[in-house]
Amino acid sequence: MKTTPPSHPPEPTAPATREEPPATASEGPGEHWRWCPRCSHELHNEKCKLRCPRCHYFMSCSDFD
């Protein structure tokens, strides 16, 4: 009598390339001011204000001191 080895389901393969996760406030020590405290999106510098394009939060330059 001939026996066959038990069949195993194929193992999942890892994707060939991994996308980098979005940058977060924890990545750059000392650069916490670049990230929105509400939604963690990167703030845009507009003269004397930092604005969040996602949630419209803003900081004035007087808030930096």
C-alpha positions as CSV (number, residue, x, y, z in Angstrom):
1,M,0.0,0.0,0.0
2,K,1.3,3.4,-1.0
3,T,0.9,6.4,1.3
4,T,1.1,10.0,0.2
5,P,2.4,12.7,2.5
6,P,-0.3,15.1,3.9
7,S,-0.8,18.1,1.8
8,H,-0.1,21.5,3.4
9,P,-1.7,24.7,2.2
10,P,0.8,27.0,0.5
11,E,2.4,29.5,2.8
12,P,1.5,33.1,2.1
13,T,4.2,35.1,0.3
14,A,5.4,38.5,1.3
15,P,4.9,41.3,-1.1
16,A,7.9,42.1,-3.3
17,T,8.0,45.7,-2.3
18,R,6.9,47.4,0.9
19,E,5.4,50.9,0.9
20,E,6.9,53.2,3.6
21,P,4.3,54.2,6.2
22,P,3.5,57.8,6.3
23,A,5.7,60.0,8.4
24,T,4.6,60.7,11.9
25,A,5.3,63.1,14.7
26,S,7.4,60.5,16.5
27,E,9.9,60.2,13.7
28,G,11.8,63.5,14.1
29,P,12.8,64.3,17.6
30,G,12.8,68.1,18.0
31,E,10.4,68.6,15.0
32,H,7.1,68.0,16.8
33,W,6.0,71.5,15.6
34,R,5.8,70.2,12.0
35,W,2.8,67.9,12.8
36,C,-0.8,68.7,13.5
37,P,-1.8,68.0,17.1
38,R,-5.3,67.2,16.0
39,C,-4.9,64.8,13.0
40,S,-1.0,64.2,12.8
41,H,-0.8,65.5,9.2
42,E,2.2,67.6,8.3
43,L,1.6,71.3,8.8
44,H,2.3,73.8,5.9
45,N,4.2,76.9,6.6
46,E,2.4,80.1,5.5
47,K,4.3,83.2,6.5
48,C,3.9,83.4,10.3
49,K,1.4,80.6,10.5
50,L,1.5,76.8,10.3
51,R,-1.7,75.4,8.8
52,C,-3.0,71.9,8.5
53,P,-4.5,71.2,5.0
54,R,-6.5,68.2,6.3
55,C,-8.3,69.6,9.4
56,H,-7.6,73.3,9.0
57,Y,-5.9,73.6,12.4
58,F,-3.4,76.5,12.6
59,M,-0.7,77.9,14.9
60,S,0.6,81.4,14.9
61,C,4.3,82.2,15.3
62,S,3.5,83.5,18.8
63,D,2.6,79.9,19.7
64,F,6.1,78.7,19.0
65,D,7.8,80.4,21.9
